[in-house]
């Protein structure tokens, strides 16, 4: 395999370093803001949306209403592949940068509008219909976000540091969760739980408007990826990336989806389910812990996800992408059942410790993802390939993980069964990543033979 560094315009080493720093900042900050929007909704779905938007169901059966509220998280995932297809089509032809700016604005607009949406008590059944419509828009936007951010970082990286560079858009996900959970915790602490349920839940959604402005300015300052620039110079017309992708790279798309399955399932349990489970009343299959400390402990535990993700990117540059994934999934599977016995003590310190250790395996199985996926696909179909694989993995992994967890809990009244579900998911993802021949160091400029095909 070739190991030459991606071609970068001859602007000098100093300019290259500055541009790479801008890329890392742009992909991390933009991804943080994008996922803040997504996670604010996930937090709200667990804490307040059921009684506000599903009032008739909540009045008759709070447990069913909670299951349906978690299901609205999954609905948006179903539209991620469509977003990935459109973003991949545009990104492979017109550039990663333009698509990244567009997805950021689209996600932020949908999030802001959720913050001003009337509730069921105000407009009746139109409220959940509008809510789901905006969730679809969020899912469409998220489908195109990750692939562009991952490729901008990896394609700008020196060959020996692709994993570390690729970890920067990855840490935007735990950063987004930390920011979202911290904002929800701060507002709850200031105005109290009752006021938060009544009107304070809107504030985190409205804050998104300011974050979008910041992210938009940062991303506009980043240059287009050098690999994309080279690809544009080599061909006068665009290829047919989707057609080429599924003709020649179906195996890679399927494997990339299965590799992500367990990590995304674990991630959405952390994001949307665990704080809800810990803080709701015992009679509603919860632990009855105080919401404020639970949110703060979840925020602090998420720093383990951030640190281990960055470490996973660094480690995979040294021992390989596949080996790092395998270690991460082995750790995640080993802890997924025992952690529930700590959580079920109802002790906030044990709750924090359980989540913190859980995040370590998540990070090691997330940090190498951007580099691995980028190296699995040739340049002409790379955006489409990584975006669609990621989106499909999110559907089979995290889309309905909180809902599945809720159903397992209410059916068996035993929280450890949720851990068993994660173990099975880890086994699937471990096998999938083991089927990949580690592409560490492959030349990102090499085109697939089919790239020359025209529409």
DRENDO-1510 file (C-alpha; in Angstrom, 1 decimal, always signed):
<recs>
REC; n; res; u; v; w
REC; 1; UNK; +0.0; +0.0; +0.0 .
REC; 2; UNK; +1.2; +3.5; -0.7 .
REC; 3; UNK; +1.9; +5.7; +2.2 .
REC; 4; UNK; +2.5; +9.1; +0.6 .
REC; 5; UNK; +0.9; +12.1; +2.3 .
REC; 6; UNK; -2.2; +13.5; +0.7 .
REC; 7; UNK; -1.2; +16.2; -1.7 .
REC; 8; UNK; -1.5; +19.6; -0.2 .
REC; 9; UNK; -1.3; +22.8; -2.1 .
REC; 10; UNK; +2.3; +24.3; -2.0 .
REC; 11; UNK; +1.6; +27.0; +0.5 .
REC; 12; UNK; +4.5; +26.2; +2.8 .
REC; 13; UNK; +4.8; +24.0; +6.0 .
REC; 14; UNK; +3.7; +26.9; +8.3 .
REC; 15; UNK; +0.5; +27.5; +6.3 .
REC; 16; UNK; -0.1; +23.7; +6.2 .
REC; 17; UNK; +0.1; +23.5; +9.9 .
REC; 18; UNK; -2.2; +26.5; +10.4 .
REC; 19; UNK; -4.7; +25.1; +8.0 .
REC; 20; UNK; -4.6; +21.7; +9.7 .
REC; 21; UNK; -5.3; +23.4; +13.0 .
REC; 22; UNK; -8.3; +25.2; +11.5 .
REC; 23; UNK; -9.6; +21.9; +10.1 .
REC; 24; UNK; -9.3; +20.2; +13.5 .
REC; 25; UNK; -11.0; +23.1; +15.2 .
REC; 26; UNK; -13.7; +23.4; +12.5 .
REC; 27; UNK; -14.6; +19.7; +12.4 .
REC; 28; UNK; -14.6; +19.4; +16.2 .
REC; 29; UNK; -16.6; +22.6; +17.0 .
REC; 30; UNK; -19.0; +22.1; +14.2 .
REC; 31; UNK; -19.7; +18.4; +15.2 .
REC; 32; UNK; -20.0; +19.5; +18.8 .
REC; 33; UNK; -22.7; +22.0; +17.9 .
REC; 34; UNK; -24.5; +19.6; +15.5 .
REC; 35; UNK; -24.6; +16.9; +18.2 .
REC; 36; UNK; -25.5; +19.3; +20.9 .
REC; 37; UNK; -28.7; +19.8; +18.9 .
REC; 38; UNK; -29.3; +16.1; +18.6 .
REC; 39; UNK; -28.6; +15.3; +22.2 .
REC; 40; UNK; -30.7; +18.2; +23.6 .
REC; 41; UNK; -33.6; +16.4; +21.9 .
REC; 42; UNK; -32.6; +13.0; +23.3 .
REC; 43; UNK; -32.4; +14.4; +26.8 .
REC; 44; UNK; -35.8; +16.2; +26.5 .
REC; 45; UNK; -37.3; +13.0; +25.1 .
REC; 46; UNK; -36.4; +11.2; +28.3 .
REC; 47; UNK; -37.3; +14.0; +30.7 .
REC; 48; UNK; -40.2; +16.1; +29.5 .
REC; 49; UNK; -41.6; +15.5; +26.0 .
REC; 50; UNK; -43.9; +12.6; +26.8 .
REC; 51; UNK; -46.4; +14.5; +29.0 .
REC; 52; UNK; -46.1; +17.7; +26.8 .
REC; 53; UNK; -46.6; +16.2; +23.4 .
REC; 54; UNK; -48.2; +12.8; +24.1 .
REC; 55; UNK; -50.6; +14.0; +26.9 .
REC; 56; UNK; -53.5; +11.6; +26.3 .
REC; 57; UNK; -51.2; +8.6; +26.3 .
REC; 58; UNK; -49.2; +9.9; +29.3 .
REC; 59; UNK; -52.4; +10.4; +31.3 .
REC; 60; UNK; -53.5; +6.8; +30.8 .
REC; 61; UNK; -50.1; +5.0; +30.7 .
REC; 62; UNK; -46.9; +6.9; +31.5 .
REC; 63; UNK; -44.8; +3.9; +30.7 .
REC; 64; UNK; -46.2; +3.6; +27.2 .
REC; 65; UNK; -45.9; +7.4; +26.6 .
REC; 66; UNK; -42.2; +7.1; +27.6 .
REC; 67; UNK; -41.7; +4.3; +25.1 .
REC; 68; UNK; -43.3; +6.4; +22.4 .
REC; 69; UNK; -41.2; +9.4; +23.4 .
REC; 70; UNK; -38.0; +7.3; +23.0 .
REC; 71; UNK; -39.4; +6.1; +19.7 .
REC; 72; UNK; -39.4; +9.6; +18.3 .
REC; 73; UNK; -35.6; +9.6; +18.7 .
REC; 74; UNK; -35.4; +6.6; +16.5 .
REC; 75; UNK; -37.7; +8.0; +13.8 .
REC; 76; UNK; -35.2; +10.6; +12.8 .
REC; 77; UNK; -32.6; +7.9; +12.3 .
REC; 78; UNK; -34.7; +6.4; +9.5 .
REC; 79; UNK; -34.0; +9.5; +7.5 .
REC; 80; UNK; -30.3; +9.5; +8.0 .
REC; 81; UNK; -29.6; +7.3; +5.0 .
REC; 82; UNK; -31.5; +9.7; +2.8 .
REC; 83; UNK; -29.5; +12.6; +4.2 .
REC; 84; UNK; -26.3; +10.6; +3.7 .
REC; 85; UNK; -27.2; +9.8; +0.1 .
REC; 86; UNK; -27.9; +13.5; -0.7 .
REC; 87; UNK; -24.9; +14.8; +1.2 .
REC; 88; UNK; -22.7; +12.1; -0.3 .
REC; 89; UNK; -23.9; +13.0; -3.8 .
REC; 90; UNK; -23.2; +16.7; -3.2 .
REC; 91; UNK; -20.0; +16.2; -1.2 .
REC; 92; UNK; -18.4; +13.9; -3.7 .
REC; 93; UNK; -19.1; +16.5; -6.5 .
REC; 94; UNK; -19.0; +19.9; -5.0 .
REC; 95; UNK; -16.9; +19.5; -1.8 .
REC; 96; UNK; -17.0; +18.5; +1.8 .
REC; 97; UNK; -17.0; +22.1; +3.1 .
REC; 98; UNK; -20.2; +23.3; +1.4 .
REC; 99; UNK; -22.1; +20.3; +2.6 .
REC; 100; UNK; -20.8; +20.7; +6.2 .
REC; 101; UNK; -22.0; +24.3; +6.4 .
REC; 102; UNK; -25.4; +23.4; +5.0 .
REC; 103; UNK; -26.0; +20.5; +7.4 .
REC; 104; UNK; -25.0; +22.6; +10.3 .
REC; 105; UNK; -27.6; +25.3; +9.5 .
REC; 106; UNK; -30.3; +22.8; +8.7 .
REC; 107; UNK; -29.8; +21.0; +12.0 .
REC; 108; UNK; -29.7; +24.2; +14.0 .
REC; 109; UNK; -32.9; +25.6; +12.4 .
REC; 110; UNK; -34.8; +22.4; +13.2 .
REC; 111; UNK; -33.6; +22.5; +16.8 .
REC; 112; UNK; -34.6; +26.2; +17.2 .
REC; 113; UNK; -38.1; +25.5; +15.9 .
REC; 114; UNK; -38.6; +22.7; +18.4 .
REC; 115; UNK; -37.9; +25.2; +21.1 .
REC; 116; UNK; -40.8; +27.4; +20.0 .
REC; 117; UNK; -43.2; +24.5; +19.2 .
REC; 118; UNK; -46.7; +24.6; +20.8 .
REC; 119; UNK; -47.6; +21.6; +23.0 .
REC; 120; UNK; -50.4; +19.2; +22.8 .
REC; 121; UNK; -52.4; +21.2; +25.3 .
REC; 122; UNK; -52.2; +24.2; +22.9 .
REC; 123; UNK; -52.7; +22.8; +19.4 .
REC; 124; UNK; -53.7; +19.2; +20.0 .
REC; 125; UNK; -52.5; +16.4; +17.7 .
REC; 126; UNK; -50.7; +18.9; +15.4 .
REC; 127; UNK; -48.1; +19.2; +18.2 .
REC; 128; UNK; -46.6; +15.7; +17.9 .
REC; 129; UNK; -47.0; +15.8; +14.1 .
REC; 130; UNK; -44.9; +19.0; +13.9 .
REC; 131; UNK; -42.4; +17.6; +16.4 .
REC; 132; UNK; -41.9; +14.5; +14.3 .
REC; 133; UNK; -41.5; +16.6; +11.2 .
REC; 134; UNK; -38.7; +18.6; +12.8 .
REC; 135; UNK; -37.1; +15.4; +14.0 .
REC; 136; UNK; -37.1; +14.1; +10.4 .
REC; 137; UNK; -35.3; +17.3; +9.4 .
REC; 138; UNK; -32.7; +16.7; +12.2 .
REC; 139; UNK; -32.2; +13.2; +11.1 .
REC; 140; UNK; -31.7; +14.2; +7.4 .
REC; 141; UNK; -29.1; +16.8; +8.5 .
REC; 142; UNK; -27.3; +14.4; +10.8 .
REC; 143; UNK; -27.0; +11.8; +8.0 .
REC; 144; UNK; -24.7; +14.2; +6.1 .
REC; 145; UNK; -22.9; +15.7; +9.0 .
REC; 146; UNK; -20.5; +13.0; +10.2 .
REC; 147; UNK; -19.1; +11.9; +6.9 .
REC; 148; UNK; -18.1; +15.4; +5.8 .
REC; 149; UNK; -16.5; +16.2; +9.2 .
REC; 150; UNK; -14.6; +12.9; +9.3 .
REC; 151; UNK; -13.3; +13.2; +5.8 .
REC; 152; UNK; -12.2; +16.9; +6.2 .
REC; 153; UNK; -10.1; +15.9; +9.2 .
REC; 154; UNK; -8.6; +12.6; +7.8 .
REC; 155; UNK; -7.9; +13.9; +4.3 .
REC; 156; UNK; -6.0; +16.8; +5.7 .
REC; 157; UNK; -3.9; +14.6; +8.1 .
REC; 158; UNK; -0.4; +13.3; +7.6 .
REC; 159; UNK; -0.5; +9.5; +7.0 .
REC; 160; UNK; +0.9; +8.5; +10.3 .
REC; 161; UNK; -1.6; +10.7; +12.3 .
REC; 162; UNK; -4.9; +10.0; +10.4 .
REC; 163; UNK; -6.4; +8.2; +13.4 .
REC; 164; UNK; -5.5; +11.1; +15.8 .
REC; 165; UNK; -6.8; +13.7; +13.3 .
REC; 166; UNK; -9.9; +11.6; +12.7 .
REC; 167; UNK; -10.6; +11.5; +16.4 .
REC; 168; UNK; -11.3; +15.2; +16.5 .
REC; 169; UNK; -14.8; +15.1; +14.8 .
REC; 170; UNK; -15.4; +12.0; +17.0 .
REC; 171; UNK; -14.8; +13.9; +20.2 .
REC; 172; UNK; -17.3; +16.4; +19.0 .
REC; 173; UNK; -20.0; +13.8; +19.9 .
REC; 174; UNK; -19.1; +13.5; +23.6 .
REC; 175; UNK; -18.4; +17.2; +23.7 .
REC; 176; UNK; -21.9; +17.7; +22.3 .
REC; 177; UNK; -23.3; +15.5; +25.0 .
REC; 178; UNK; -21.4; +17.2; +27.7 .
REC; 179; UNK; -22.6; +20.6; +26.5 .
REC; 180; UNK; -26.2; +19.5; +26.2 .
REC; 181; UNK; -26.3; +17.7; +29.6 .
REC; 182; UNK; -24.5; +20.6; +31.3 .
REC; 183; UNK; -27.0; +23.1; +29.8 .
REC; 184; UNK; -30.0; +21.0; +30.9 .
REC; 185; UNK; -28.5; +20.6; +34.4 .
REC; 186; UNK; -27.7; +24.3; +34.8 .
REC; 187; UNK; -31.2; +25.4; +33.8 .
REC; 188; UNK; -32.8; +22.8; +36.0 .
REC; 189; UNK; -30.6; +23.9; +39.0 .
REC; 190; UNK; -31.5; +27.6; +38.4 .
REC; 191; UNK; -35.2; +27.4; +37.8 .
REC; 192; UNK; -36.1; +24.1; +39.4 .
REC; 193; UNK; -37.5; +20.9; +38.0 .
REC; 194; UNK; -41.2; +22.1; +37.8 .
REC; 195; UNK; -40.4; +25.2; +35.9 .
REC; 196; UNK; -38.1; +23.2; +33.6 .
REC; 197; UNK; -41.0; +20.9; +32.7 .
REC; 198; UNK; -43.3; +23.9; +32.3 .
REC; 199; UNK; -41.2; +26.2; +30.1 .
REC; 200; UNK; -37.5; +25.8; +30.9 .
REC; 201; UNK; -37.0; +22.8; +28.5 .
REC; 202; UNK; -37.3; +25.3; +25.6 .
REC; 203; UNK; -34.1; +27.2; +26.5 .
REC; 204; UNK; -31.6; +24.5; +25.5 .
REC; 205; UNK; -33.2; +24.4; +22.0 .
REC; 206; UNK; -33.2; +28.2; +21.6 .
REC; 207; UNK; -29.5; +28.4; +22.6 .
REC; 208; UNK; -28.8; +26.4; +19.4 .
REC; 209; UNK; -29.3; +29.6; +17.4 .
REC; 210; UNK; -26.2; +31.3; +18.9 .
REC; 211; UNK; -24.1; +28.1; +18.5 .
REC; 212; UNK; -25.0; +27.9; +14.8 .
REC; 213; UNK; -23.6; +31.3; +14.2 .
REC; 214; UNK; -20.3; +30.4; +15.8 .
REC; 215; UNK; -20.0; +27.0; +14.0 .
REC; 216; UNK; -20.9; +28.6; +10.7 .
REC; 217; UNK; -18.1; +31.2; +10.9 .
REC; 218; UNK; -15.6; +28.6; +12.0 .
REC; 219; UNK; -16.5; +26.1; +9.2 .
REC; 220; UNK; -16.5; +28.8; +6.5 .
REC; 221; UNK; -12.8; +29.5; +7.4 .
REC; 222; UNK; -11.7; +26.0; +6.6 .
REC; 223; UNK; -10.3; +25.1; +3.2 .
REC; 224; UNK; -11.6; +22.3; +1.1 .
REC; 225; UNK; -10.0; +18.9; +1.6 .
REC; 226; UNK; -6.8; +18.4; -0.5 .
REC; 227; UNK; -7.8; +14.9; -1.6 .
REC; 228; UNK; -11.1; +16.4; -3.0 .
REC; 229; UNK; -9.1; +19.1; -4.7 .
REC; 230; UNK; -6.8; +16.5; -6.4 .
REC; 231; UNK; -9.8; +14.4; -7.4 .
REC; 232; UNK; -11.5; +17.4; -9.0 .
REC; 233; UNK; -8.3; +18.2; -10.9 .
REC; 234; UNK; -8.0; +14.6; -12.3 .
REC; 235; UNK; -11.4; +14.6; -13.8 .
REC; 236; UNK; -13.4; +17.1; -15.8 .
REC; 237; UNK; -16.8; +15.4; -15.1 .
REC; 238; UNK; -18.3; +13.9; -12.0 .
REC; 239; UNK; -18.6; +10.2; -11.7 .
REC; 240; UNK; -21.7; +8.3; -10.4 .
REC; 241; UNK; -20.6; +7.7; -6.9 .
REC; 242; UNK; -23.8; +6.0; -5.6 .
REC; 243; UNK; -24.0; +3.7; -8.6 .
REC; 244; UNK; -20.3; +2.9; -8.3 .
REC; 245; UNK; -20.5; +2.6; -4.5 .
REC; 246; UNK; -23.2; -0.1; -4.5 .
REC; 247; UNK; -21.8; -1.9; -7.5 .
REC; 248; UNK; -18.2; -2.3; -6.1 .
REC; 249; UNK; -18.3; -1.6; -2.4 .
REC; 250; UNK; -21.5; -3.1; -0.9 .
REC; 251; UNK; -19.4; -5.3; +1.4 .
REC; 252; UNK; -17.6; -2.2; +2.8 .
REC; 253; UNK; -20.9; -0.4; +3.4 .
REC; 254; UNK; -22.5; -3.3; +5.2 .
REC; 255; UNK; -19.4; -3.9; +7.4 .
REC; 256; UNK; -19.1; -0.2; +8.3 .
REC; 257; UNK; -22.7; -0.3; +9.4 .
REC; 258; UNK; -22.2; -3.4; +11.6 .
REC; 259; UNK; -19.0; -2.1; +13.0 .
REC; 260; UNK; -20.9; +1.0; +14.3 .
REC; 261; UNK; -23.9; -0.9; +15.6 .
REC; 262; UNK; -22.7; -1.6; +19.2 .
REC; 263; UNK; -21.0; +1.7; +19.8 .
REC; 264; UNK; -24.1; +3.7; +18.7 .
REC; 265; UNK; -26.4; +1.5; +20.8 .
REC; 266; UNK; -24.2; +2.1; +23.9 .
REC; 267; UNK; -24.0; +5.8; +23.1 .
REC; 268; UNK; -27.7; +6.4; +23.0 .
REC; 269; UNK; -28.2; +4.5; +26.2 .
REC; 270; UNK; -25.8; +6.9; +27.8 .
REC; 271; UNK; -27.3; +9.9; +26.1 .
REC; 272; UNK; -31.0; +9.3; +26.4 .
REC; 273; UNK; -31.8; +6.4; +28.7 .
REC; 274; UNK; -29.6; +6.2; +31.8 .
REC; 275; UNK; -30.4; +9.7; +33.3 .
REC; 276; UNK; -34.1; +9.1; +32.7 .
REC; 277; UNK; -33.9; +5.6; +34.4 .
REC; 278; UNK; -32.0; +7.0; +37.4 .
REC; 279; UNK; -34.2; +10.0; +38.0 .
REC; 280; UNK; -37.8; +8.9; +37.4 .
REC; 281; UNK; -39.9; +7.4; +40.2 .
REC; 282; UNK; -39.5; +3.8; +41.4 .
REC; 283; UNK; -43.2; +3.1; +40.5 .
REC; 284; UNK; -42.3; +3.9; +36.9 .
REC; 285; UNK; -39.4; +1.5; +36.8 .
REC; 286; UNK; -36.9; +4.1; +37.9 .
REC; 287; UNK; -34.5; +4.6; +40.8 .
REC; 288; UNK; -36.0; +7.8; +42.2 .
REC; 289; UNK; -32.7; +9.7; +42.3 .
REC; 290; UNK; -32.6; +13.5; +42.3 .
REC; 291; UNK; -32.4; +14.8; +38.8 .
REC; 292; UNK; -29.9; +17.5; +39.3 .
REC; 293; UNK; -27.1; +15.3; +40.6 .
REC; 294; UNK; -27.9; +12.6; +38.0 .
REC; 295; UNK; -27.4; +15.1; +35.2 .
REC; 296; UNK; -24.2; +16.5; +36.7 .
REC; 297; UNK; -22.8; +12.9; +37.2 .
REC; 298; UNK; -23.7; +12.1; +33.6 .
REC; 299; UNK; -22.0; +15.2; +32.4 .
REC; 300; UNK; -18.8; +14.4; +34.3 .
REC; 301; UNK; -18.8; +10.8; +33.2 .
REC; 302; UNK; -18.9; +11.9; +29.6 .
REC; 303; UNK; -15.4; +13.3; +30.0 .
REC; 304; UNK; -14.3; +9.7; +30.0 .
REC; 305; UNK; -15.9; +9.3; +26.6 .
REC; 306; UNK; -14.1; +12.4; +25.3 .
REC; 307; UNK; -10.6; +11.3; +26.6 .
REC; 308; UNK; -10.9; +7.7; +25.6 .
REC; 309; UNK; -12.1; +8.7; +22.1 .
REC; 310; UNK; -9.0; +10.9; +21.6 .
REC; 311; UNK; -6.8; +8.2; +23.0 .
REC; 312; UNK; -8.4; +5.6; +20.7 .
REC; 313; UNK; -7.5; +7.8; +17.7 .
REC; 314; UNK; -3.9; +8.1; +18.9 .
REC; 315; UNK; -3.7; +4.4; +19.7 .
REC; 316; UNK; -5.0; +3.2; +16.3 .
REC; 317; UNK; -2.1; +5.0; +14.6 .
REC; 318; UNK; +0.2; +2.8; +16.5 .
REC; 319; UNK; -1.4; -0.6; +16.8 .
REC; 320; UNK; -3.9; -0.4; +13.9 .
REC; 321; UNK; -7.6; +0.5; +13.5 .
REC; 322; UNK; -9.0; -3.1; +13.8 .
REC; 323; UNK; -7.0; -4.0; +16.9 .
REC; 324; UNK; -8.1; -0.8; +18.7 .
REC; 325; UNK; -11.7; -1.5; +17.8 .
REC; 326; UNK; -11.4; -5.0; +19.1 .
REC; 327; UNK; -10.0; -3.9; +22.5 .
REC; 328; UNK; -12.7; -1.3; +22.8 .
REC; 329; UNK; -15.6; -3.7; +22.1 .
REC; 330; UNK; -14.1; -6.3; +24.5 .
REC; 331; UNK; -14.0; -3.7; +27.2 .
REC; 332; UNK; -17.5; -2.5; +26.5 .
REC; 333; UNK; -19.0; -6.0; +26.5 .
REC; 334; UNK; -17.2; -7.0; +29.7 .
REC; 335; UNK; -18.7; -4.0; +31.6 .
REC; 336; UNK; -22.1; -3.8; +30.1 .
REC; 337; UNK; -23.8; -6.2; +32.6 .
REC; 338; UNK; -21.9; -5.5; +35.8 .
REC; 339; UNK; -22.4; -1.8; +35.6 .
REC; 340; UNK; -26.1; -2.1; +36.2 .
REC; 341; UNK; -25.5; -3.5; +39.7 .
REC; 342; UNK; -23.7; -0.3; +40.6 .
REC; 343; UNK; -26.3; +1.9; +39.0 .
REC; 344; UNK; -29.1; +0.1; +40.8 .
REC; 345; UNK; -27.6; +1.0; +44.2 .
REC; 346; UNK; -29.1; +4.4; +43.7 .
REC; 347; UNK; -25.9; +5.9; +45.0 .
REC; 348; UNK; -24.7; +8.9; +42.9 .
REC; 349; UNK; -21.0; +8.0; +43.2 .
REC; 350; UNK; -21.7; +4.4; +42.1 .
REC; 351; UNK; -23.8; +5.8; +39.2 .
REC; 352; UNK; -20.9; +8.1; +38.1 .
REC; 353; UNK; -18.4; +5.3; +38.4 .
REC; 354; UNK; -20.6; +2.9; +36.4 .
REC; 355; UNK; -21.0; +5.4; +33.5 .
REC; 356; UNK; -17.4; +6.5; +33.5 .
REC; 357; UNK; -16.1; +3.0; +33.1 .
REC; 358; UNK; -18.8; +2.4; +30.4 .
REC; 359; UNK; -17.5; +5.3; +28.4 .
REC; 360; UNK; -13.9; +4.0; +28.2 .
REC; 361; UNK; -14.9; +1.1; +26.0 .
REC; 362; UNK; -17.1; +3.4; +24.0 .
REC; 363; UNK; -14.2; +5.8; +23.3 .
REC; 364; UNK; -11.8; +3.1; +22.1 .
REC; 365; UNK; -14.4; +1.8; +19.7 .
REC; 366; UNK; -15.2; +5.3; +18.4 .
REC; 367; UNK; -11.9; +7.0; +18.1 .
REC; 368; UNK; -10.6; +5.0; +15.2 .
REC; 369; UNK; -13.8; +5.1; +13.2 .
REC; 370; UNK; -13.2; +8.1; +11.0 .
REC; 371; UNK; -9.7; +6.9; +9.9 .
REC; 372; UNK; -10.9; +3.3; +9.3 .
REC; 373; UNK; -13.9; +4.3; +7.3 .
REC; 374; UNK; -12.0; +6.9; +5.2 .
REC; 375; UNK; -9.4; +4.2; +4.3 .
REC; 376; UNK; -12.0; +1.6; +3.4 .
REC; 377; UNK; -13.4; +3.6; +0.4 .
REC; 378; UNK; -11.7; +5.2; -2.7 .
REC; 379; UNK; -11.8; +9.0; -3.1 .
REC; 380; UNK; -14.6; +9.2; -5.6 .
REC; 381; UNK; -17.2; +7.4; -3.4 .
REC; 382; UNK; -15.7; +8.1; +0.0 .
REC; 383; UNK; -18.2; +10.7; +1.2 .
REC; 384; UNK; -21.1; +8.5; +0.1 .
REC; 385; UNK; -19.6; +5.4; +1.5 .
REC; 386; UNK; -18.7; +6.6; +5.0 .
REC; 387; UNK; -21.9; +8.6; +5.3 .
REC; 388; UNK; -24.3; +5.8; +4.3 .
REC; 389; UNK; -22.4; +3.2; +6.3 .
REC; 390; UNK; -22.5; +5.4; +9.4 .
REC; 391; UNK; -26.2; +6.2; +8.9 .
REC; 392; UNK; -27.2; +2.5; +8.5 .
REC; 393; UNK; -25.2; +1.6; +11.6 .
REC; 394; UNK; -27.0; +4.3; +13.5 .
REC; 395; UNK; -30.4; +2.8; +12.5 .
REC; 396; UNK; -29.5; -0.8; +13.5 .
REC; 397; UNK; -27.6; +0.4; +16.6 .
REC; 398; UNK; -28.8; +3.5; +18.3 .
REC; 399; UNK; -32.1; +4.5; +16.7 .
REC; 400; UNK; -34.3; +2.5; +18.9 .
REC; 401; UNK; -31.8; +1.5; +21.7 .
REC; 402; UNK; -33.5; +3.6; +24.4 .
REC; 403; UNK; -36.9; +2.2; +23.3 .
REC; 404; UNK; -35.6; -1.4; +23.4 .
REC; 405; UNK; -34.0; -0.7; +26.8 .
REC; 406; UNK; -37.3; +0.6; +28.1 .
REC; 407; UNK; -39.2; -2.5; +26.8 .
REC; 408; UNK; -36.6; -4.9; +28.3 .
REC; 409; UNK; -36.9; -3.1; +31.6 .
REC; 410; UNK; -40.7; -3.1; +31.8 .
REC; 411; UNK; -41.0; -6.7; +30.5 .
REC; 412; UNK; -38.4; -8.3; +32.8 .
REC; 413; UNK; -38.1; -5.7; +35.6 .
REC; 414; UNK; -34.4; -6.5; +35.5 .
REC; 415; UNK; -32.0; -3.8; +34.3 .
REC; 416; UNK; -29.1; -6.2; +33.6 .
REC; 417; UNK; -31.1; -7.5; +30.6 .
REC; 418; UNK; -30.3; -4.2; +29.0 .
REC; 419; UNK; -26.6; -4.9; +29.5 .
REC; 420; UNK; -27.1; -8.4; +27.9 .
REC; 421; UNK; -28.5; -6.6; +24.8 .
REC; 422; UNK; -25.4; -4.4; +24.6 .
REC; 423; UNK; -23.2; -7.6; +24.9 .
REC; 424; UNK; -24.9; -9.1; +21.9 .
REC; 425; UNK; -24.5; -5.9; +19.9 .
REC; 426; UNK; -20.8; -5.9; +20.8 .
REC; 427; UNK; -20.4; -9.4; +19.6 .
REC; 428; UNK; -21.8; -8.5; +16.2 .
REC; 429; UNK; -19.6; -5.4; +15.9 .
REC; 430; UNK; -16.5; -7.3; +17.0 .
REC; 431; UNK; -17.0; -9.9; +14.3 .
REC; 432; UNK; -17.7; -7.3; +11.7 .
REC; 433; UNK; -14.5; -5.3; +12.4 .
REC; 434; UNK; -12.5; -8.5; +12.5 .
REC; 435; UNK; -13.5; -9.2; +8.9 .
REC; 436; UNK; -11.8; -5.9; +7.8 .
REC; 437; UNK; -8.2; -6.1; +6.6 .
REC; 438; UNK; -6.7; -3.2; +8.4 .
REC; 439; UNK; -6.2; -0.5; +5.8 .
REC; 440; UNK; -3.9; +1.6; +8.0 .
REC; 441; UNK; -1.7; +3.8; +5.7 .
REC; 442; UNK; -3.5; +3.3; +2.4 .
REC; 443; UNK; -3.1; +6.1; -0.1 .
REC; 444; UNK; -6.3; +8.2; +0.1 .
REC; 445; UNK; -5.6; +9.6; -3.4 .
REC; 446; UNK; -6.0; +6.2; -5.2 .
REC; 447; UNK; -9.2; +6.0; -7.2 .
REC; 448; UNK; -11.3; +2.9; -7.7 .
REC; 449; UNK; -11.1; +1.5; -11.2 .
REC; 450; UNK; -14.8; +2.1; -11.6 .
REC; 451; UNK; -14.4; +5.8; -10.9 .
REC; 452; UNK; -14.0; +6.5; -14.5 .
REC; 453; UNK; -17.5; +5.4; -15.3 .
REC; 454; UNK; -19.8; +8.3; -16.1 .
REC; 455; UNK; -23.5; +8.9; -15.6 .
</recs>
